[in-house]
Amino acid sequence: MGRLVAKDAPDFTMETALGNGEDFGKVSLSDYKGKWLVLFFYPLDFTFVCPTEITALSDAAEVFDDLDCEILGVSTDSKFSHRAWMNTARDANGLGKLNFPLAADLTHTVSRDYGVLIEEEGIALRGLFIIDPEGELKYQVVNHNDVGRSVDETLRVLQALQSGGLCPANWKPGQKQLVSV
């Protein structure tokens, strides 16, 4: 698997369960042309760490929206499993309604294309990708499935990428950027 960052993001088309927990849809990378996209992969529906990440991203969706950024979650589960999980209450290890869709990568093609598929298990690692409005992959982070990701860090990186400047370590919006010489 070669490098993905600073290249065109791998194209995709997948079926989705919409965040309302009722309807299904279809999504392609081209649907996000002109907007930023946080594309994140998680291992399985009805697990323990995953709902903490998914609901945290959903709760922050308005902040992402204010930054002209959409969110799309992906696992190798079916759209039917996604919908059932959305129709399970948060206090019962469910998701409840979400502010973004969950996509079904049943063929494992998208997980494989983004380099997060654990082939022998047929599930994805926790991969998160930020794709710019022109379709270029600007950021990726992949970690072990035991550890959830930080919404705050995702927002910080998105804002740094959108700033168009050179951002030092721990940079936050409003702080000085570096000057190139």
N, C-alpha and C positions, 0 to 999 in steps of 0.2 A: 504494500500500500504506500503510495507516494504522498507527497505533501499536498494538502488541500488549500491551505491558507494562501491568499493572493492569487487564486485561480478562480475560474467560474465555478460556482457551486454545482455539484452534480444534480442533474434534472430529476424530477420525480413527478409521478401522478399516483395518488392513493385515495382509497375510499375513507370517509371520516364519519365519526359520530359527532354531531354538532353539540356545542356546549349546553344547549337547552335540555339535553338528555332525552330528546324525542326523535329528532330528525337525523337523516343521514345525508351525506354530501360527497363531493369529490373535490380534491385539491391538487393543484400542480404548482410547481415553482413559479411558473409564469403568472399565476394569480397574484403574486406579491411584487411584481415589477413596479418600481416607483416607490416602494416602501421598504423599510428595514424589516428583517425577519429574524426572530429568535426561534430556531428549530432545535428542539431537544428530544433526545431519545431516552427511554427508560426501559427497564427489563420486562416487567409484567404487571398486568392489572391485578388488583386484589392482593397486593403485597404490603409491606410495612413502611419502608422509607419513601416509596413512590408517591403515596398520597400527600405526604408532607410537602414535597417539592411542587407537585401539580397544583395543590390548593394555594400554596404561597405565591406561585406565579399568577394564578387566577385572581387572587386578592390584589395583586399589583398591576393587573392588566390595564387599568386606567392610566397609570403612570407611563407604561410602555406606549399606550395609545397616544398620550400627549407628546411622546417622542417620535410619533409617526412610525411605530414599530408594532408589527403583528407577532403573535405567538402561535406556534404549532407543536403539539406533542405527538410523539410517534412511539409505538411499540409493535412487537410482532403478534399481538393479540388481534382478534377480529373486531370489526365495528360493533358487533352485537355485544361482545364482552365490554367494550368501552362504554356503550350505552347503559348496560346493566350496572356498571361501576358508578356512573353518574347518577343513577337512580337509587344508589345506596347512600344513606345519610353519612355525613362526615364522622359523626360520633359512633358509627358502626364500621369504621375503616373504609368508608366510601368517599366519593368526591363531592357529591351534590352537584348542582348546576355549575358549569364553568363558563368563563368568559372567552374561551377559544375552543377549537375542535381538537379531537384526538384522532390521529390517522392510524390506519391499519396496514402494517407492512407484512402481510401474510406470506409473500414470496421471499422475504428477507433481502430483496434487491436493494432497497434504499439504505437499510442498515449496513449492508455490505459496501455499497458505494461510498458511504460516509465513514467507513473504517471502524464501525463500532460493533459489528456482529460477532458474537461468540458462536462460531460455527457449530461446535460440538453440543451446545445447549439450545441453539436456535433462538437466542434472545440477545437483546442489545445491551451494551454497557451504557453507563450514564454519559452520553455525549451531548454537548451543547455547542451550537454553531450560530454565529451572527453573520447574516448575509446582508449586504448593502442593497440599495434600491436598483442598482444595475446588475445584480446577480453575482457579485464577487463575494467569495467567502473571506471574511475579514478576521474571524476569531474562531478558535475551537478549543474546547477543553474536554477531556475524556477522563473519567475516574472510575475507580472500583465501585461496584454496585452496593457496597455496604455504606457508602458515604453520600449524603445528599448535597446538592449544590446550593450556592448562596444567591438569592434573588438580588440582594444589594450589590454584590460583585458584578453580576450580569448587567445591572443598570449602570454601574460605574464604567464598565468597559464600553457599553453601548454609547454612553455620553462622551467618553474619550474618543471613540471612533468618529462620532458625529462632530466633534469639535474641530477636526481638520488640522490640529496642531500636534506638536510633539509633547506627549504627556509623560512625566516622570513617574516613578514608582509611587503608589498610593495617591496619585492625583485624584482630585475630586472636582466636580464642576465649581467654577468660581475661582479656583486656584490658578496660579501662574503656570504657563506652559514654558517649555524650553525653547530657546531661540537657536535656530541652526546657523552655522557660520559658513 
